[in-house]
Amino acid sequence: MYVVVIGGGRLGYYLLKALLNDGHEVLLIEKNSALCDGINKEMGSVCLHGDGCETAVLTEAGTSRADLLIAVTGDDEDNLVACQVAKYKFNVPRTIARVRNPKNESVFKKLGVDSTVNSTNIILEHIEHEVPSHAMTHLLTLHGKDLEIIDIRIPDNALTVGKQIHELALPSQTIISLIIRKDSKPVLPRPETTVQAGDQFMIVADASKETEIRDILTATA
């Protein structure tokens, strides 16, 4: 599946990582040249510098052959425009837009956006220290594949702390695509990577396994 992602912020970066790890062909479009250059240095030529709302940029990205376009910039209007151009100019069969203002969700759907992602849940990730019981944030559902991208934080007293990734009895087809360490850069997980307290796991998994995965990773003694 060829996926075009608009917006190279934190969510766009996570989506890019997760989708690439899942074997999809992905191109990220980002306005900030420095941010785009950094992503390309890290992952290869997967980021196109430009405005994802512009027809010329979407043409260069090969949007006409995309199976899915996901717009996750911080601006609702940009996300709406990108999805509309993709759908009506390039005939992209499915579009997903991030919506910061929940009141805009109904408008987006009326204007042809197939699915919306309310960023309220994403904001919860940033206040996790004030709400330590909130161990998991549902980031996005990948419709048609029954997959979800979720963010799970490992509690300090979790039984998984100190274990290696290959020792975790997670459901089959569960992909740990990225680990965010406390006060550290993102880590690409390997079988021998050790789980640390406070780790944030970015996971692509079957939607029906969400609760099971949470229980396994956050269970305490």
Steps between C-alpha positions, in 0.01 A plus 500: 500500500626847408428758771560876484529672839467879525678659796833396650431586863503247778191310386608504135844372599349213701265408218786499251704268723211265570383473141852445364563232762175334392636473144299777334635750249473841667584858406483783752441859384628774732521880462798541733813432294724439802256250647466328163879481458536346846243230422671419170839473669355258752280286277601560140304685231157472662423872550407753232544869586189695407143600581270199502205721404654592165413303188855522362649350815242222513568428132872471572418262784316269261174544687297372205619146579462530879266260679472726802581859595530599866516871590632557852628859502418725794254702290147366445450709185820368340400143582156550346639659182765230456237226530260674262767555235615139536148365467356719227810584297699177534218252571666360813255233623536576871600808699552551872535840667618604844252736665615720787158658558240224558228733368656472154455124474148512358604769250793291379279198441237705317775633272618156399773403748457127562627489858607749765734470798412713800827628643353528850631149571843595371513797738450257790843360417658834586337519844582144603703615799195682638281196429730203565217250481455577131736237369376469145400744228313384191655700215343373181296223345610378157165422343474203269797330667348476853824642634556766762798715586516536877736661749557306822706634790677246723430569871799518735388183681394300194596132491643551150773738623836331454374249245621488141259554210522137386388388847169688482209264434318738268229388254619397154536778240558760772768742378693717748611763251664758726601553863532846656732503800479754781715803411638315198464466126267239345632145493430246227419184695695177449428156649771560762382853594426516873176657623557796731264675740330793333555371146236604247430222250357592159318186388315386189260220590172327427221720636348209691826443692531853646388410854707181508816688395439770760454243776819315404721809484365694799419222750652556845580268787 
